[in-house]
């Protein structure tokens, strides 16, 4: 019954941690510090979005939140990054590298399903990341398209409406159990693709499925093997 797959991107399709650390090479010599900086930047992601989700702040694209969060992290690390360099560094999120299984897996899935990112990233961020990695999307969905940050239910229901499909014909693919739980509550099908090193070797969350999701796959290539005839 599923006709479209919509994907979480940060963590599920791309290794944001190593990618952001790579973009910090001109500013921070120590690799461990670069990874710590990436972690600290990402740690501000959910609290910043919660200001919007709660209604305490009007909707703004993720690029705006990332740029505001960057100032706080630069100050905390006392990193030698001036204002123009910060603007450029903020675009590191537009050029995150895919996990090794993603490109071939998406190509195979695209033969059968409509494919779209369903990310909290804004449209230009998703478009740039697709060009960086060579992905082909049929649409770009997510926060800026729907007007809601995940896991607000409107994010998932609006995505299905935009695709002109009932929720049960749309499958949310994610490495994060909370994302899938929110999608399932809105009637979407679900697929879990674990990324046990998204947060580094000490990761303790999302190592295994928290529910019996509709599909459990080792990676995107395995997902394609399970879904594509």
Secondary structure, 3 states (H helix, E strand, C coil): CCCEEEECCECCCECHHHHHHHHCCCCCCCHHHHHHHHHHHHHHHHHHHHHHHCCCCCCCCHHHHHHHHHHHHHHHHCCCCCHHHHHHHHHHHHHCCECCCHHHHHHHHCCCCEEEEEECCCHHHHHHHHHHHCCCCCEEEEHHHHCCCCCCHHHHHHHHHHCCCCHHHEEEEECCHHHHHHHHHCCCEEEEECCCCCCCCCCCCCCCCCCCCCEEECCHHHHHHHHCC
